[in-house]
Amino acid sequence: MQDVASNLRIPAHVNNLDLGNQTHREAITFSAITAFVRLMGIYKIANKDAMALHGGMSQSKYTEIVKKVENKDKSITALSFDALTRISYMLGIVKSLRITYGKDVADKWFTRPNRNRIFAQRRPLEYCLEHGINGLNTVRAFLDAQRGYMS
């Protein structure tokens, strides 16, 4: 996760990050979207699923953003509060997984069927796609609670 999360840095001029503040969103957008694109690659998540996890982005917009990330072109329009929240949930999910299970298991957990009753033999990815931002929140809370239980 360090390779992904290390890209997400809050610039020094942003005090008390407020995702409702346009200036703050502009300041973290490139780092956040870079982390998201890399995470989708690590998990080998299909573009259509990545676009849905991001909140319903179009194929052309997602392709444009991926190209800008690859070229380190920071001219990406500030992400919405919703999109940044979704990315935050995804990064939190990965962090909890890596702390709890280690990198090898963590990098496969999201895309493998899960016996927990929340997922009902489905992949956590499918649960998140079905339930949107609430699904991401639920998975993050589930993993954070599980991590607390195991410590």
N, C-alpha and C positions, 0 to 999 in steps of 0.2 A: 504494500500500500504506500510505502514511503515514496516510491517513484511517482505515484499518482498524486498523493496528497501534498507532496513537497511543492508542487506547482501552484497550489492554492494559498497564496499569501495575501494578506490584507495590507495594502500600501500604508506607509507611515502616516500619510496625511488624512487617513480615514480613522477617526476616533469613534469608538462605540458603533460598530457596524450596524446600519439600519437598512434592511433590504427595501424598505419603503422609500428610501432616498435615492433619487435618480443618480446623483453623483457617486454615491457609494456603489450602486449596481454597476455603473460604468467602470469603476475602479477595479472590480473583481471579475467582471465578465470574462475576459480572455483567460484568466487562470482557471476559472470554474469550468468553462466549456472545454478547455484543454484537458482538464482532469476527467471530465465526463467522456470525451471521445476516447481517451486512453483506456478508461475503465471498460467501455463497450468493447474495445479491442481485446483486452485481457480476458473478458468473459465470453468473447466470441459471440456477442449478441448481434443478431441480424439488424440491418439498418431500419427495417420497418418497426421492429420492437424498440430499438433505441429512440426512434422518433416518437413512439407512443410513450415511453418512459419519460421523455423530455416534455411531454404535454401535447402531443399532436402536431409536431412540426412537419411541414411538407418535405417531400423527397428532395426537391430542388434546393430548398433552404438548408437542409441537413448536409447535402453534398457540398454546398458553398461553404458552410461552416467548417466541415472536415478539411477541405482544401486550405482554408485560411489557417487552421491550426497546423496543418502539415508545413505550410510556408511561413509560419510564425508571423502571419499578417494580423495585427491586433485591431484592424478596422471592423470589428464585429459590433453591431448595434447592441446596446445594453440589454441584457436578458431581463425578463420580467421577474417580479417577486416570486411567482409560481414556479418558473423554470429554475431559479436559483434555489428555491426550497427543495425541489425535486433532486437537484444535484447534491444538495447538502444531505438529504436522506440517503442517497446512494453511497456517498462517501462514508457516512456513519455506519451503514450496513457493512461495507467492506472493512472498516476499522474494527467493528465488533467481531466480525468473522475471523479476521486475522489474529486478533488478541485471543479469542477463544479457541480456535482450531489450528492456527498456523497458516502460512501462505498457501501451501499445496491444497489443503482441503478447502480453505476459504475461496480460492479462485475457481472452484468447481461447484460449491454449495448452491449458489443462486440458480444454476441451470440444471440441477439434478432433481429427480423426484424426491419428495420429502414425506416421511410417515407422520409427522406431527399433524394433529387434527386440524390445525389452521389451514394447512395446505392440501390435506386429503389426497395424498399420493401424487400431487401435482408438483411441478417445479415452482419454487418461490417466485421466479420470473413471471410465470403465468398468473399467479395470484396478484402480483403488482400490476400487470397489464390489465387484468380484469377490474381491479379496484382503484386504479389510478393513484393519485397522491395519497389517498387514505390507505391504500395497500402498502405503499412505501413506508408510511408512518407506522403502520402495524408491524411490518417486518422489522423495522428499526427498533421499535419498542420491545418486540419479542426477543430479539438478539441481545439488546441491552439488559433485559431482565434475566435472560439465560446466563449472560456473562456475569452478572451480579450474583446469581445463584451458585455459579461454579467457583467463585473466588472465596 
